[in-house]
Each structure stands twice: as C-alpha cells, then as structure tokens.
Amino acid sequence: MKNAEGYVLKYEMDLTEMMQKIVNIAMGAVGETETDDTLSIAMANISMVCSDFNAVGEITIPAEAKNAKVLNLAG
C-alpha cells in the first residue's frame, strides 16, 4: 500500500521459514541432532505501518561523534 507521494505505508512479511532456519542452525551449534526433540517455529510474521514522513525535527550530532576517529575497515 502506498500513499499519493509514492511512500510505502505498510509492510507485511512472513519470517517463518527464515526463523526456522536460524533455530535449526542454533540448535545444531549447541549439539542438538535431528533425533533429539526439535524446536519448531509455527509462525513468525511482522507488520509495520509507516507514517509522519519528513516529520523529524533537527538532528544534533554529539561532539563525541563529530570528533571520533575514522576507521578504515575496508582494507
């Protein structure tokens, strides 16, 4: 769903499969096997409604952030 300006107003996502994969990996990492009792994700959904676009007031950057050392993590 979008508004007249083209902004998306509502997101809905089914995260069930992704969450099940995460649980399976986590259970495997702690030594659980397929023969052990398993944890099953029945449903994991998210719904997000967006509003008040461009309603943010002035953002002040803290001095600590302005004076922080820049790290080059790419190299």
PQR file of N, CA, C, O and H, with PARSE charges and radii, in Angstrom:
ATOM      1  N   MET A   1       0.844  -1.170   0.000 -0.4000 1.5000
ATOM      2  CA  MET A   1       0.000   0.000   0.000 -0.0000 2.0000
ATOM      3  C   MET A   1       0.897   1.243   0.000  0.5500 1.7000
ATOM      4  O   MET A   1       1.828   1.341   0.799 -0.5500 1.4000
ATOM      5  N   LYS A   2       0.611   2.186  -0.899 -0.4000 1.5000
ATOM      6  CA  LYS A   2       1.386   3.422  -0.994 -0.0000 2.0000
ATOM      7  C   LYS A   2       0.460   4.621  -0.876  0.5500 1.7000
ATOM      8  O   LYS A   2      -0.734   4.536  -1.161 -0.5500 1.4000
ATOM      9  H   LYS A   2      -0.146   2.106  -1.548  0.4000 1.0000
ATOM     10  N   ASN A   3       1.041   5.750  -0.445 -0.4000 1.5000
ATOM     11  CA  ASN A   3       0.250   6.978  -0.401 -0.0000 2.0000
ATOM     12  C   ASN A   3       0.393   7.722  -1.727  0.5500 1.7000
ATOM     13  O   ASN A   3       1.040   7.225  -2.648 -0.5500 1.4000
ATOM     14  H   ASN A   3       2.011   5.819  -0.213  0.4000 1.0000
ATOM     15  N   ALA A   4      -0.204   8.904  -1.829 -0.4000 1.5000
ATOM     16  CA  ALA A   4      -0.204   9.671  -3.077 -0.0000 2.0000
ATOM     17  C   ALA A   4       1.194  10.067  -3.521  0.5500 1.7000
ATOM     18  O   ALA A   4       1.442  10.220  -4.717 -0.5500 1.4000
ATOM     19  H   ALA A   4      -0.730   9.308  -1.080  0.4000 1.0000
ATOM     20  N   GLU A   5       2.130  10.238  -2.556 -0.4000 1.5000
ATOM     21  CA  GLU A   5       3.504  10.620  -2.902 -0.0000 2.0000
ATOM     22  C   GLU A   5       4.371   9.411  -3.253  0.5500 1.7000
ATOM     23  O   GLU A   5       5.541   9.578  -3.600 -0.5500 1.4000
ATOM     24  H   GLU A   5       1.928  10.114  -1.585  0.4000 1.0000
ATOM     25  N   GLY A   6       3.828   8.219  -3.170 -0.4000 1.5000
ATOM     26  CA  GLY A   6       4.573   7.020  -3.514 -0.0000 2.0000
ATOM     27  C   GLY A   6       5.283   6.352  -2.356  0.5500 1.7000
ATOM     28  O   GLY A   6       5.990   5.365  -2.558 -0.5500 1.4000
ATOM     29  H   GLY A   6       2.879   8.084  -2.888  0.4000 1.0000
ATOM     30  N   TYR A   7       5.110   6.871  -1.133 -0.4000 1.5000
ATOM     31  CA  TYR A   7       5.716   6.251   0.035 -0.0000 2.0000
ATOM     32  C   TYR A   7       4.975   4.969   0.398  0.5500 1.7000
ATOM     33  O   TYR A   7       3.745   4.930   0.390 -0.5500 1.4000
ATOM     34  H   TYR A   7       4.535   7.673  -0.970  0.4000 1.0000
ATOM     35  N   VAL A   8       5.726   3.931   0.712 -0.4000 1.5000
ATOM     36  CA  VAL A   8       5.110   2.694   1.171 -0.0000 2.0000
ATOM     37  C   VAL A   8       4.572   2.933   2.572  0.5500 1.7000
ATOM     38  O   VAL A   8       5.290   3.434   3.439 -0.5500 1.4000
ATOM     39  H   VAL A   8       6.726   3.963   0.718  0.4000 1.0000
ATOM     40  N   LEU A   9       3.317   2.579   2.798 -0.4000 1.5000
ATOM     41  CA  LEU A   9       2.677   2.835   4.083 -0.0000 2.0000
ATOM     42  C   LEU A   9       2.657   1.605   4.981  0.5500 1.7000
ATOM     43  O   LEU A   9       2.626   1.737   6.204 -0.5500 1.4000
ATOM     44  H   LEU A   9       2.734   2.173   2.094  0.4000 1.0000
ATOM     45  N   LYS A  10       2.674   0.405   4.388 -0.4000 1.5000
ATOM     46  CA  LYS A  10       2.578  -0.798   5.206 -0.0000 2.0000
ATOM     47  C   LYS A  10       3.411  -1.925   4.594  0.5500 1.7000
ATOM     48  O   LYS A  10       3.345  -2.201   3.396 -0.5500 1.4000
ATOM     49  H   LYS A  10       2.698   0.299   3.394  0.4000 1.0000
ATOM     50  N   TYR A  11       4.191  -2.561   5.458 -0.4000 1.5000
ATOM     51  CA  TYR A  11       4.983  -3.727   5.088 -0.0000 2.0000
ATOM     52  C   TYR A  11       4.438  -4.917   5.858  0.5500 1.7000
ATOM     53  O   TYR A  11       4.133  -4.802   7.045 -0.5500 1.4000
ATOM     54  H   TYR A  11       4.245  -2.338   6.431  0.4000 1.0000
ATOM     55  N   GLU A  12       4.316  -6.048   5.200 -0.4000 1.5000
ATOM     56  CA  GLU A  12       3.962  -7.297   5.871 -0.0000 2.0000
ATOM     57  C   GLU A  12       4.916  -8.362   5.366  0.5500 1.7000
ATOM     58  O   GLU A  12       5.096  -8.523   4.159 -0.5500 1.4000
ATOM     59  H   GLU A  12       4.564  -6.142   4.235  0.4000 1.0000
ATOM     60  N   MET A  13       5.531  -9.096   6.299 -0.4000 1.5000
ATOM     61  CA  MET A  13       6.490 -10.130   5.921 -0.0000 2.0000
ATOM     62  C   MET A  13       6.239 -11.401   6.714  0.5500 1.7000
ATOM     63  O   MET A  13       5.952 -11.354   7.911 -0.5500 1.4000
ATOM     64  H   MET A  13       5.385  -8.965   7.279  0.4000 1.0000
ATOM     65  N   ASP A  14       6.348 -12.535   6.036 -0.4000 1.5000
ATOM     66  CA  ASP A  14       6.267 -13.837   6.680 -0.0000 2.0000
ATOM     67  C   ASP A  14       7.704 -14.298   6.898  0.5500 1.7000
ATOM     68  O   ASP A  14       8.414 -14.602   5.939 -0.5500 1.4000
ATOM     69  H   ASP A  14       6.581 -12.573   5.065  0.4000 1.0000
ATOM     70  N   LEU A  15       8.131 -14.350   8.152 -0.4000 1.5000
ATOM     71  CA  LEU A  15       9.505 -14.697   8.504 -0.0000 2.0000
ATOM     72  C   LEU A  15       9.625 -16.123   9.039  0.5500 1.7000
ATOM     73  O   LEU A  15      10.668 -16.496   9.576 -0.5500 1.4000
ATOM     74  H   LEU A  15       7.554 -14.104   8.931  0.4000 1.0000
ATOM     75  N   THR A  16       8.573 -16.919   8.897 -0.4000 1.5000
ATOM     76  CA  THR A  16       8.542 -18.250   9.486 -0.0000 2.0000
ATOM     77  C   THR A  16       9.703 -19.123   8.996  0.5500 1.7000
ATOM     78  O   THR A  16      10.421 -19.709   9.807 -0.5500 1.4000
ATOM     79  H   THR A  16       7.726 -16.617   8.461  0.4000 1.0000
ATOM     80  N   GLU A  17       9.886 -19.211   7.698 -0.4000 1.5000
ATOM     81  CA  GLU A  17      10.939 -20.073   7.143 -0.0000 2.0000
ATOM     82  C   GLU A  17      12.327 -19.600   7.583  0.5500 1.7000
ATOM     83  O   GLU A  17      13.165 -20.415   7.969 -0.5500 1.4000
ATOM     84  H   GLU A  17       9.303 -18.735   7.039  0.4000 1.0000
ATOM     85  N   MET A  18      12.571 -18.289   7.527 -0.4000 1.5000
ATOM     86  CA  MET A  18      13.865 -17.760   7.930 -0.0000 2.0000
ATOM     87  C   MET A  18      14.140 -18.035   9.407  0.5500 1.7000
ATOM     88  O   MET A  18      15.248 -18.431   9.767 -0.5500 1.4000
ATOM     89  H   MET A  18      11.890 -17.627   7.214  0.4000 1.0000
ATOM     90  N   MET A  19      13.138 -17.828  10.263 -0.4000 1.5000
ATOM     91  CA  MET A  19      13.320 -18.074  11.692 -0.0000 2.0000
ATOM     92  C   MET A  19      13.567 -19.556  11.969  0.5500 1.7000
ATOM     93  O   MET A  19      14.358 -19.895  12.849 -0.5500 1.4000
ATOM     94  H   MET A  19      12.238 -17.507   9.970  0.4000 1.0000
ATOM     95  N   GLN A  20      12.903 -20.438  11.231 -0.4000 1.5000
ATOM     96  CA  GLN A  20      13.129 -21.862  11.416 -0.0000 2.0000
ATOM     97  C   GLN A  20      14.570 -22.228  11.053  0.5500 1.7000
ATOM     98  O   GLN A  20      15.196 -23.037  11.737 -0.5500 1.4000
ATOM     99  H   GLN A  20      12.260 -20.162  10.516  0.4000 1.0000
ATOM    100  N   LYS A  21      15.090 -21.639   9.991 -0.4000 1.5000
ATOM    101  CA  LYS A  21      16.477 -21.897   9.607 -0.0000 2.0000
ATOM    102  C   LYS A  21      17.439 -21.418  10.690  0.5500 1.7000
ATOM    103  O   LYS A  21      18.410 -22.106  11.006 -0.5500 1.4000
ATOM    104  H   LYS A  21      14.581 -20.982   9.435  0.4000 1.0000
ATOM    105  N   ILE A  22      17.177 -20.248  11.258 -0.4000 1.5000
ATOM    106  CA  ILE A  22      18.031 -19.720  12.326 -0.0000 2.0000
ATOM    107  C   ILE A  22      18.007 -20.644  13.531  0.5500 1.7000
ATOM    108  O   ILE A  22      19.052 -20.939  14.110 -0.5500 1.4000
ATOM    109  H   ILE A  22      16.388 -19.689  11.001  0.4000 1.0000
ATOM    110  N   VAL A  23      16.813 -21.106  13.914 -0.4000 1.5000
ATOM    111  CA  VAL A  23      16.684 -22.023  15.060 -0.0000 2.0000
ATOM    112  C   VAL A  23      17.416 -23.325  14.774  0.5500 1.7000
ATOM    113  O   VAL A  23      18.105 -23.848  15.650 -0.5500 1.4000
ATOM    114  H   VAL A  23      15.964 -20.867  13.444  0.4000 1.0000
ATOM    115  N   ASN A  24      17.280 -23.853  13.574 -0.4000 1.5000
ATOM    116  CA  ASN A  24      17.957 -25.100  13.228 -0.0000 2.0000
ATOM    117  C   ASN A  24      19.475 -24.966  13.333  0.5500 1.7000
ATOM    118  O   ASN A  24      20.151 -25.855  13.848 -0.5500 1.4000
ATOM    119  H   ASN A  24      16.720 -23.428  12.863  0.4000 1.0000
ATOM    120  N   ILE A  25      19.999 -23.849  12.841 -0.4000 1.5000
ATOM    121  CA  ILE A  25      21.446 -23.612  12.901 -0.0000 2.0000
ATOM    122  C   ILE A  25      21.892 -23.463  14.351  0.5500 1.7000
ATOM    123  O   ILE A  25      22.916 -24.017  14.751 -0.5500 1.4000
ATOM    124  H   ILE A  25      19.449 -23.126  12.422  0.4000 1.0000
ATOM    125  N   ALA A  26      21.119 -22.711  15.140 -0.4000 1.5000
ATOM    126  CA  ALA A  26      21.461 -22.513  16.552 -0.0000 2.0000
ATOM    127  C   ALA A  26      21.420 -23.831  17.314  0.5500 1.7000
ATOM    128  O   ALA A  26      22.302 -24.102  18.129 -0.5500 1.4000
ATOM    129  H   ALA A  26      20.287 -22.261  14.816  0.4000 1.0000
ATOM    130  N   MET A  27      20.424 -24.640  17.064 -0.4000 1.5000
ATOM    131  CA  MET A  27      20.309 -25.927  17.748 -0.0000 2.0000
ATOM    132  C   MET A  27      21.469 -26.846  17.350  0.5500 1.7000
ATOM    133  O   MET A  27      22.004 -27.570  18.189 -0.5500 1.4000
ATOM    134  H   MET A  27      19.707 -24.420  16.402  0.4000 1.0000
ATOM    135  N   GLY A  28      21.851 -26.816  16.085 -0.4000 1.5000
ATOM    136  CA  GLY A  28      22.987 -27.602  15.639 -0.0000 2.0000
ATOM    137  C   GLY A  28      24.280 -27.153  16.285  0.5500 1.7000
ATOM    138  O   GLY A  28      25.155 -27.970  16.571 -0.5500 1.4000
ATOM    139  H   GLY A  28      21.416 -26.228  15.403  0.4000 1.0000
ATOM    140  N   ALA A  29      24.405 -25.843  16.519 -0.4000 1.5000
ATOM    141  CA  ALA A  29      25.619 -25.293  17.120 -0.0000 2.0000
ATOM    142  C   ALA A  29      25.791 -25.734  18.566  0.5500 1.7000
ATOM    143  O   ALA A  29      26.912 -25.781  19.073 -0.5500 1.4000
ATOM    144  H   ALA A  29      23.694 -25.179  16.287  0.4000 1.0000
ATOM    145  N   VAL A  30      24.688 -26.057  19.233 -0.4000 1.5000
ATOM    146  CA  VAL A  30      24.783 -26.493  20.630 -0.0000 2.0000
ATOM    147  C   VAL A  30      24.702 -28.005  20.753  0.5500 1.7000
ATOM    148  O   VAL A  30      24.549 -28.539  21.852 -0.5500 1.4000
ATOM    149  H   VAL A  30      23.777 -26.019  18.822  0.4000 1.0000
ATOM    150  N   GLY A  31      24.806 -28.701  19.611 -0.4000 1.5000
ATOM    151  CA  GLY A  31      24.911 -30.154  19.647 -0.0000 2.0000
ATOM    152  C   GLY A  31      23.615 -30.922  19.511  0.5500 1.7000
ATOM    153  O   GLY A  31      23.616 -32.147  19.635 -0.5500 1.4000
ATOM    154  H   GLY A  31      24.930 -28.267  18.718  0.4000 1.0000
ATOM    155  N   GLU A  32      22.513 -30.246  19.260 -0.4000 1.5000
ATOM    156  CA  GLU A  32      21.250 -30.963  19.049 -0.0000 2.0000
ATOM    157  C   GLU A  32      21.300 -31.639  17.681  0.5500 1.7000
ATOM    158  O   GLU A  32      21.893 -31.105  16.743 -0.5500 1.4000
ATOM    159  H   GLU A  32      22.512 -29.251  19.159  0.4000 1.0000
ATOM    160  N   THR A  33      20.693 -32.782  17.571 -0.4000 1.5000
ATOM    161  CA  THR A  33      20.656 -33.508  16.301 -0.0000 2.0000
ATOM    162  C   THR A  33      19.207 -33.713  15.884  0.5500 1.7000
ATOM    163  O   THR A  33      18.280 -33.399  16.631 -0.5500 1.4000
ATOM    164  H   THR A  33      20.212 -33.215  18.333  0.4000 1.0000
ATOM    165  N   GLU A  34      19.030 -34.241  14.693 -0.4000 1.5000
ATOM    166  CA  GLU A  34      17.673 -34.463  14.201 -0.0000 2.0000
ATOM    167  C   GLU A  34      16.926 -35.505  15.024  0.5500 1.7000
ATOM    168  O   GLU A  34      15.696 -35.529  15.005 -0.5500 1.4000
ATOM    169  H   GLU A  34      19.783 -34.496  14.086  0.4000 1.0000
ATOM    170  N   THR A  35      17.637 -36.360  15.740 -0.4000 1.5000
ATOM    171  CA  THR A  35      16.965 -37.367  16.558 -0.0000 2.0000
ATOM    172  C   THR A  35      16.523 -36.809  17.898  0.5500 1.7000
ATOM    173  O   THR A  35      15.694 -37.420  18.573 -0.5500 1.4000
ATOM    174  H   THR A  35      18.637 -36.340  15.755  0.4000 1.0000
ATOM    175  N   ASP A  36      17.056 -35.661  18.301 -0.4000 1.5000
ATOM    176  CA  ASP A  36      16.641 -35.015  19.547 -0.0000 2.0000
ATOM    177  C   ASP A  36      15.303 -34.312  19.331  0.5500 1.7000
ATOM    178  O   ASP A  36      14.878 -34.097  18.196 -0.5500 1.4000
ATOM    179  H   ASP A  36      17.729 -35.164  17.753  0.4000 1.0000
ATOM    180  N   ASP A  37      14.647 -33.959  20.434 -0.4000 1.5000
ATOM    181  CA  ASP A  37      13.434 -33.153  20.322 -0.0000 2.0000
ATOM    182  C   ASP A  37      13.809 -31.857  19.622  0.5500 1.7000
ATOM    183  O   ASP A  37      14.813 -31.230  19.961 -0.5500 1.4000
ATOM    184  H   ASP A  37      14.992 -34.134  21.356  0.4000 1.0000
ATOM    185  N   THR A  38      13.003 -31.456  18.649 -0.4000 1.5000
ATOM    186  CA  THR A  38      13.323 -30.256  17.880 -0.0000 2.0000
ATOM    187  C   THR A  38      12.410 -29.107  18.279  0.5500 1.7000
ATOM    188  O   THR A  38      11.324 -29.313  18.821 -0.5500 1.4000
ATOM    189  H   THR A  38      12.188 -31.965  18.374  0.4000 1.0000
ATOM    190  N   LEU A  39      12.866 -27.913  18.005 -0.4000 1.5000
ATOM    191  CA  LEU A  39      12.087 -26.700  18.240 -0.0000 2.0000
ATOM    192  C   LEU A  39      11.534 -26.265  16.899  0.5500 1.7000
ATOM    193  O   LEU A  39      12.289 -26.069  15.946 -0.5500 1.4000
ATOM    194  H   LEU A  39      13.748 -27.746  17.565  0.4000 1.0000
ATOM    195  N   SER A  40      10.228 -26.112  16.816 -0.4000 1.5000
ATOM    196  CA  SER A  40       9.579 -25.785  15.553 -0.0000 2.0000
ATOM    197  C   SER A  40       8.925 -24.414  15.647  0.5500 1.7000
ATOM    198  O   SER A  40       8.225 -24.114  16.614 -0.5500 1.4000
ATOM    199  H   SER A  40       9.614 -26.271  17.590  0.4000 1.0000
ATOM    200  N   ILE A  41       9.156 -23.596  14.649 -0.4000 1.5000
ATOM    201  CA  ILE A  41       8.549 -22.275  14.568 -0.0000 2.0000
ATOM    202  C   ILE A  41       7.227 -22.424  13.815  0.5500 1.7000
ATOM    203  O   ILE A  41       7.228 -22.752  12.628 -0.5500 1.4000
ATOM    204  H   ILE A  41       9.725 -23.840  13.864  0.4000 1.0000
ATOM    205  N   ALA A  42       6.113 -22.190  14.482 -0.4000 1.5000
ATOM    206  CA  ALA A  42       4.800 -22.329  13.856 -0.0000 2.0000
ATOM    207  C   ALA A  42       4.491 -21.148  12.942  0.5500 1.7000
ATOM    208  O   ALA A  42       3.976 -21.326  11.838 -0.5500 1.4000
ATOM    209  H   ALA A  42       6.112 -21.924  15.446  0.4000 1.0000
ATOM    210  N   MET A  43       4.811 -19.936  13.413 -0.4000 1.5000
ATOM    211  CA  MET A  43       4.518 -18.759  12.621 -0.0000 2.0000
ATOM    212  C   MET A  43       5.345 -17.588  13.144  0.5500 1.7000
ATOM    213  O   MET A  43       5.476 -17.397  14.353 -0.5500 1.4000
ATOM    214  H   MET A  43       5.230 -19.792  14.309  0.4000 1.0000
ATOM    215  N   ALA A  44       5.898 -16.811  12.222 -0.4000 1.5000
ATOM    216  CA  ALA A  44       6.620 -15.589  12.580 -0.0000 2.0000
ATOM    217  C   ALA A  44       6.320 -14.551  11.497  0.5500 1.7000
ATOM    218  O   ALA A  44       6.840 -14.626  10.383 -0.5500 1.4000
ATOM    219  H   ALA A  44       5.792 -16.966  11.240  0.4000 1.0000
ATOM    220  N   ASN A  45       5.485 -13.599  11.843 -0.4000 1.5000
ATOM    221  CA  ASN A  45       5.096 -12.548  10.900 -0.0000 2.0000
ATOM    222  C   ASN A  45       5.415 -11.187  11.492  0.5500 1.7000
ATOM    223  O   ASN A  45       5.457 -11.012  12.710 -0.5500 1.4000
ATOM    224  H   ASN A  45       5.063 -13.539  12.747  0.4000 1.0000
ATOM    225  N   ILE A  46       5.638 -10.225  10.601 -0.4000 1.5000
ATOM    226  CA  ILE A  46       5.846  -8.855  11.041 -0.0000 2.0000
ATOM    227  C   ILE A  46       4.997  -7.950  10.159  0.5500 1.7000
ATOM    228  O   ILE A  46       4.900  -8.152   8.949 -0.5500 1.4000
ATOM    229  H   ILE A  46       5.604 -10.367   9.612  0.4000 1.0000
ATOM    230  N   SER A  47       4.392  -6.964  10.777 -0.4000 1.5000
ATOM    231  CA  SER A  47       3.614  -5.969  10.067 -0.0000 2.0000
ATOM    232  C   SER A  47       4.048  -4.602  10.580  0.5500 1.7000
ATOM    233  O   SER A  47       4.070  -4.364  11.788 -0.5500 1.4000
ATOM    234  H   SER A  47       4.471  -6.801  11.760  0.4000 1.0000
ATOM    235  N   MET A  48       4.393  -3.708   9.660 -0.4000 1.5000
ATOM    236  CA  MET A  48       4.883  -2.389  10.050 -0.0000 2.0000
ATOM    237  C   MET A  48       4.104  -1.324   9.277  0.5500 1.7000
ATOM    238  O   MET A  48       4.027  -1.370   8.049 -0.5500 1.4000
ATOM    239  H   MET A  48       4.375  -3.901   8.679  0.4000 1.0000
ATOM    240  N   VAL A  49       3.537  -0.383   9.995 -0.4000 1.5000
ATOM    241  CA  VAL A  49       2.804   0.724   9.390 -0.0000 2.0000
ATOM    242  C   VAL A  49       3.657   1.986   9.525  0.5500 1.7000
ATOM    243  O   VAL A  49       4.121   2.316  10.617 -0.5500 1.4000
ATOM    244  H   VAL A  49       3.600  -0.346  10.992  0.4000 1.0000
ATOM    245  N   CYS A  50       3.857   2.677   8.423 -0.4000 1.5000
ATOM    246  CA  CYS A  50       4.698   3.878   8.392 -0.0000 2.0000
ATOM    247  C   CYS A  50       3.822   5.123   8.283  0.5500 1.7000
ATOM    248  O   CYS A  50       2.790   5.122   7.612 -0.5500 1.4000
ATOM    249  H   CYS A  50       3.481   2.408   7.536  0.4000 1.0000
ATOM    250  N   SER A  51       4.259   6.186   8.959 -0.4000 1.5000
ATOM    251  CA  SER A  51       3.509   7.441   8.897 -0.0000 2.0000
ATOM    252  C   SER A  51       4.431   8.600   9.244  0.5500 1.7000
ATOM    253  O   SER A  51       5.601   8.398   9.572 -0.5500 1.4000
ATOM    254  H   SER A  51       5.098   6.187   9.504  0.4000 1.0000
ATOM    255  N   ASP A  52       3.910   9.787   9.173 -0.4000 1.5000
ATOM    256  CA  ASP A  52       4.624  11.017   9.529 -0.0000 2.0000
ATOM    257  C   ASP A  52       5.962  11.172   8.794  0.5500 1.7000
ATOM    258  O   ASP A  52       6.985  11.494   9.400 -0.5500 1.4000
ATOM    259  H   ASP A  52       2.960   9.952   8.907  0.4000 1.0000
ATOM    260  N   PHE A  53       5.933  10.939   7.490 -0.4000 1.5000
ATOM    261  CA  PHE A  53       7.141  11.114   6.691 -0.0000 2.0000
ATOM    262  C   PHE A  53       7.607  12.564   6.760  0.5500 1.7000
ATOM    263  O   PHE A  53       6.793  13.487   6.747 -0.5500 1.4000
ATOM    264  H   PHE A  53       5.102  10.677   6.997  0.4000 1.0000
ATOM    265  N   ASN A  54       8.900  12.752   6.832 -0.4000 1.5000
ATOM    266  CA  ASN A  54       9.521  14.085   6.909 -0.0000 2.0000
ATOM    267  C   ASN A  54       9.107  14.862   8.154  0.5500 1.7000
ATOM    268  O   ASN A  54       9.165  16.092   8.155 -0.5500 1.4000
ATOM    269  H   ASN A  54       9.562  12.002   6.843  0.4000 1.0000
ATOM    270  N   ALA A  55       8.692  14.173   9.207 -0.4000 1.5000
ATOM    271  CA  ALA A  55       8.274  14.845  10.440 -0.0000 2.0000
ATOM    272  C   ALA A  55       9.397  14.898  11.466  0.5500 1.7000
ATOM    273  O   ALA A  55       9.163  15.294  12.608 -0.5500 1.4000
ATOM    274  H   ALA A  55       8.645  13.174   9.206  0.4000 1.0000
ATOM    275  N   VAL A  56      10.595  14.515  11.091 -0.4000 1.5000
ATOM    276  CA  VAL A  56      11.730  14.522  12.020 -0.0000 2.0000
ATOM    277  C   VAL A  56      12.206  15.952  12.222  0.5500 1.7000
ATOM    278  O   VAL A  56      12.371  16.711  11.267 -0.5500 1.4000
ATOM    279  H   VAL A  56      10.786  14.194  10.164  0.4000 1.0000
ATOM    280  N   GLY A  57      12.420  16.299  13.471 -0.4000 1.5000
ATOM    281  CA  GLY A  57      12.936  17.635  13.782 -0.0000 2.0000
ATOM    282  C   GLY A  57      14.431  17.706  13.518  0.5500 1.7000
ATOM    283  O   GLY A  57      14.994  16.845  12.843 -0.5500 1.4000
ATOM    284  H   GLY A  57      12.285  15.683  14.246  0.4000 1.0000
ATOM    285  N   GLU A  58      15.063  18.726  14.050 -0.4000 1.5000
ATOM    286  CA  GLU A  58      16.500  18.913  13.884 -0.0000 2.0000
ATOM    287  C   GLU A  58      17.263  17.791  14.575  0.5500 1.7000
ATOM    288  O   GLU A  58      16.940  17.411  15.701 -0.5500 1.4000
ATOM    289  H   GLU A  58      14.606  19.425  14.599  0.4000 1.0000
ATOM    290  N   ILE A  59      18.271  17.266  13.896 -0.4000 1.5000
ATOM    291  CA  ILE A  59      19.125  16.208  14.453 -0.0000 2.0000
ATOM    292  C   ILE A  59      20.454  16.831  14.840  0.5500 1.7000
ATOM    293  O   ILE A  59      21.132  17.431  14.005 -0.5500 1.4000
ATOM    294  H   ILE A  59      18.533  17.574  12.981  0.4000 1.0000
ATOM    295  N   THR A  60      20.827  16.690  16.101 -0.4000 1.5000
ATOM    296  CA  THR A  60      22.091  17.228  16.596 -0.0000 2.0000
ATOM    297  C   THR A  60      23.087  16.087  16.743  0.5500 1.7000
ATOM    298  O   THR A  60      22.821  15.100  17.429 -0.5500 1.4000
ATOM    299  H   THR A  60      20.277  16.203  16.779  0.4000 1.0000
ATOM    300  N   ILE A  61      24.231  16.231  16.093 -0.4000 1.5000
ATOM    301  CA  ILE A  61      25.278  15.219  16.186 -0.0000 2.0000
ATOM    302  C   ILE A  61      26.105  15.499  17.430  0.5500 1.7000
ATOM    303  O   ILE A  61      26.621  16.606  17.582 -0.5500 1.4000
ATOM    304  H   ILE A  61      24.447  17.033  15.536  0.4000 1.0000
ATOM    305  N   PRO A  62      26.246  14.510  18.338 -0.5600 1.5000
ATOM    306  CA  PRO A  62      27.030  14.720  19.561  0.2800 2.0000
ATOM    307  C   PRO A  62      28.497  15.015  19.237  0.5500 1.7000
ATOM    308  O   PRO A  62      29.031  14.522  18.244 -0.5500 1.4000
ATOM    309  N   ALA A  63      29.135  15.816  20.075 -0.4000 1.5000
ATOM    310  CA  ALA A  63      30.548  16.177  19.882 -0.0000 2.0000
ATOM    311  C   ALA A  63      31.422  14.932  19.810  0.5500 1.7000
ATOM    312  O   ALA A  63      32.378  14.889  19.036 -0.5500 1.4000
ATOM    313  H   ALA A  63      28.702  16.216  20.882  0.4000 1.0000
ATOM    314  N   GLU A  64      31.096  13.910  20.618 -0.4000 1.5000
ATOM    315  CA  GLU A  64      31.886  12.674  20.602 -0.0000 2.0000
ATOM    316  C   GLU A  64      31.870  12.029  19.220  0.5500 1.7000
ATOM    317  O   GLU A  64      32.880  11.488  18.771 -0.5500 1.4000
ATOM    318  H   GLU A  64      30.319  13.946  21.246  0.4000 1.0000
ATOM    319  N   ALA A  65      30.733  12.085  18.553 -0.4000 1.5000
ATOM    320  CA  ALA A  65      30.632  11.513  17.214 -0.0000 2.0000
ATOM    321  C   ALA A  65      31.379  12.366  16.196  0.5500 1.7000
ATOM    322  O   ALA A  65      32.033  11.840  15.296 -0.5500 1.4000
ATOM    323  H   ALA A  65      29.912  12.525  18.918  0.4000 1.0000
ATOM    324  N   LYS A  66      31.279  13.680  16.340 -0.4000 1.5000
ATOM    325  CA  LYS A  66      31.979  14.582  15.412 -0.0000 2.0000
ATOM    326  C   LYS A  66      33.489  14.424  15.526  0.5500 1.7000
ATOM    327  O   LYS A  66      34.201  14.549  14.530 -0.5500 1.4000
ATOM    328  H   LYS A  66      30.747  14.108  17.071  0.4000 1.0000
ATOM    329  N   ASN A  67      33.990  14.149  16.741 -0.4000 1.5000
ATOM    330  CA  ASN A  67      35.438  14.075  16.975 -0.0000 2.0000
ATOM    331  C   ASN A  67      35.964  12.621  16.952  0.5500 1.7000
ATOM    332  O   ASN A  67      37.136  12.392  17.253 -0.5500 1.4000
ATOM    333  H   ASN A  67      33.411  14.047  17.551  0.4000 1.0000
ATOM    334  N   ALA A  68      35.137  11.670  16.609 -0.4000 1.5000
ATOM    335  CA  ALA A  68      35.545  10.266  16.630 -0.0000 2.0000
ATOM    336  C   ALA A  68      36.560   9.973  15.532  0.5500 1.7000
ATOM    337  O   ALA A  68      36.525  10.566  14.453 -0.5500 1.4000
ATOM    338  H   ALA A  68      34.185  11.856  16.365  0.4000 1.0000
ATOM    339  N   LYS A  69      37.461   9.048  15.831 -0.4000 1.5000
ATOM    340  CA  LYS A  69      38.471   8.630  14.855 -0.0000 2.0000
ATOM    341  C   LYS A  69      37.791   7.800  13.771  0.5500 1.7000
ATOM    342  O   LYS A  69      36.973   6.928  14.063 -0.5500 1.4000
ATOM    343  H   LYS A  69      37.490   8.567  16.707  0.4000 1.0000
ATOM    344  N   VAL A  70      38.141   8.085  12.516 -0.4000 1.5000
ATOM    345  CA  VAL A  70      37.577   7.337  11.388 -0.0000 2.0000
ATOM    346  C   VAL A  70      38.368   6.046  11.221  0.5500 1.7000
ATOM    347  O   VAL A  70      39.595   6.062  11.123 -0.5500 1.4000
ATOM    348  H   VAL A  70      38.805   8.793  12.279  0.4000 1.0000
ATOM    349  N   LEU A  71      37.650   4.930  11.190 -0.4000 1.5000
ATOM    350  CA  LEU A  71      38.287   3.630  10.996 -0.0000 2.0000
ATOM    351  C   LEU A  71      38.125   3.193   9.550  0.5500 1.7000
ATOM    352  O   LEU A  71      37.048   3.336   8.972 -0.5500 1.4000
ATOM    353  H   LEU A  71      36.654   4.916  11.270  0.4000 1.0000
ATOM    354  N   ASN A  72      39.175   2.669   8.975 -0.4000 1.5000
ATOM    355  CA  ASN A  72      39.118   2.122   7.621 -0.0000 2.0000
ATOM    356  C   ASN A  72      39.041   0.610   7.739  0.5500 1.7000
ATOM    357  O   ASN A  72      40.061  -0.061   7.891 -0.5500 1.4000
ATOM    358  H   ASN A  72      40.050   2.553   9.445  0.4000 1.0000
ATOM    359  N   LEU A  73      37.830   0.078   7.667 -0.4000 1.5000
ATOM    360  CA  LEU A  73      37.635  -1.364   7.807 -0.0000 2.0000
ATOM    361  C   LEU A  73      37.665  -2.086   6.467  0.5500 1.7000
ATOM    362  O   LEU A  73      37.604  -3.314   6.424 -0.5500 1.4000
ATOM    363  H   LEU A  73      37.001   0.623   7.543  0.4000 1.0000
ATOM    364  N   ALA A  74      37.759  -1.332   5.371 -0.4000 1.5000
ATOM    365  CA  ALA A  74      37.735  -1.934   4.050 -0.0000 2.0000
ATOM    366  C   ALA A  74      39.076  -2.550   3.660  0.5500 1.7000
ATOM    367  O   ALA A  74      39.128  -3.447   2.819 -0.5500 1.4000
ATOM    368  H   ALA A  74      37.809  -0.334   5.407  0.4000 1.0000
ATOM    369  N   GLY A  75      40.138  -2.079   4.257 -0.4000 1.5000
ATOM    370  CA  GLY A  75      41.452  -2.516   3.800 -0.0000 2.0000
ATOM    371  C   GLY A  75      42.084  -3.416   4.731  0.5500 1.7000
ATOM    372  O   GLY A  75      43.200  -3.873   4.487 -0.5500 1.4000
ATOM    373  H   GLY A  75      40.095  -1.350   4.940  0.4000 1.0000
TER
END
